[in-house]
Amino acid sequence: MLEVVGIRKVEYTSKTTGKDVRGQEVHTVYKDNNTEGVSTKSIYMSERLIADTPQIKVGDKIRPLYNERGWVDTIEVHSK
């Protein structure tokens, strides 16, 4: 499980496609036996993923589930 320690809104126009990009980055920490202290991971959530996921708050525990392409497909949220 990953513990949410920060959430940052993302909103910009892609330089490659010219399309608007909106979503959020969820910053997390987790225990890793190969790391002294904790490891970190940031997960980008598109507007679709945000709409399909219960609201995530700092302090929640989450488990991202990935599709066959390695992209986050769904996120299980375990509120504190």
Buried (B, 14 or more C-beta within 10 A) or exposed (E): EBBBEEBEEEEEEEEEEEEEEEBBEBBBBBEEEEEEEEBBEEBBBBEEBBEEBEEBEEEBBBEBEEEEEEEBEEBEBEEE
